[in-house]
Amino acid sequence: MTSEDSRQKSRRRLERRANERRRITHKFGSPAWINAVKQNYLLWPKQDRRVKDNRSQERRRNYRRIKHLAHTASIVKREQLHNLLTEEEKIMLNELMQSE
């Protein structure tokens, strides 16, 4: 077997694989092919995606909401830390700090 024979066999094998993978068996670009593509929505989506809202607005809204929640959570944490000690403990710590 020569190298030319092996190239022809591999080329045939690739062509056969391409033909086996094809969903639409009509000749490319023919009216039958275009009709089959349209019926199966292969190139034409069911909805026009350009008409849909851009997701950037949704992302901005979510980002603002997350920032707001983080800010309110930090305020709550500060209040909880402030109320962590009893008044007696706060007085005792203040006295210890002043004495040093």
C-alpha positions in Angstrom: 0.0 0.0 0.0 1.5 3.3 -1.0 1.1 6.6 0.8 -1.2 7.9 -1.9 -3.6 4.9 -1.3 -3.6 5.5 2.4 -4.3 9.2 1.9 -7.3 8.4 -0.4 -8.6 5.9 2.2 -8.3 8.4 5.0 -10.0 11.1 2.9 -12.9 8.7 2.1 -13.2 7.8 5.8 -13.4 11.5 6.7 -16.0 12.2 4.0 -18.0 9.2 5.2 -17.9 10.4 8.8 -19.0 13.9 7.8 -21.9 12.4 5.8 -22.9 10.2 8.8 -22.9 13.3 11.1 -25.0 15.4 8.8 -28.6 15.9 10.1 -29.8 17.4 6.8 -29.0 15.2 3.8 -29.9 17.8 1.2 -27.3 19.6 -0.8 -25.9 22.6 1.1 -27.6 25.8 0.2 -30.4 24.2 -1.8 -34.0 25.3 -1.2 -34.7 21.9 0.4 -31.7 22.4 2.7 -32.8 25.9 3.7 -36.3 24.7 4.4 -35.1 21.9 6.6 -32.8 24.2 8.5 -35.7 26.6 9.1 -38.0 23.8 10.2 -35.5 22.5 12.7 -34.5 26.0 13.9 -30.8 25.2 13.3 -29.7 28.7 12.3 -32.9 30.7 13.1 -33.7 30.7 16.8 -37.3 30.5 17.8 -37.1 34.0 19.4 -35.2 36.9 18.2 -32.5 37.3 20.9 -31.7 40.8 19.9 -35.2 41.9 21.1 -34.7 40.5 24.5 -33.5 42.8 27.3 -29.9 43.0 27.8 -28.8 41.1 30.9 -26.5 43.9 32.0 -29.4 45.8 33.6 -30.3 42.7 35.6 -26.7 42.3 36.7 -26.5 45.9 37.8 -29.7 45.5 39.8 -28.4 42.3 41.5 -25.1 44.0 42.3 -26.8 46.9 43.9 -29.0 44.6 46.0 -26.0 42.6 47.1 -24.1 45.7 48.1 -27.1 47.0 50.1 -27.5 43.6 51.9 -23.8 43.6 52.7 -24.0 47.1 54.1 -27.0 46.4 56.3 -25.4 43.2 57.5 -22.3 45.1 58.6 -24.5 47.6 60.5 -26.3 44.7 62.3 -22.9 43.1 63.2 -21.7 46.4 64.7 -24.9 46.7 66.8 -24.5 43.1 68.0 -20.9 43.7 68.9 -21.8 46.9 70.8 -24.5 45.0 72.8 -22.2 42.0 73.4 -21.0 43.2 76.8 -23.2 44.1 79.7 -23.0 47.6 81.2 -21.0 46.3 84.2 -18.4 44.7 81.9 -18.1 47.9 79.9 -17.5 49.9 83.0 -14.9 47.4 84.3 -13.0 47.5 81.0 -13.1 51.3 80.9 -11.7 51.4 84.4 -8.9 49.0 83.6 -8.0 51.0 80.5 -7.9 54.3 82.4 -5.8 52.8 85.2 -3.0 51.8 82.8 
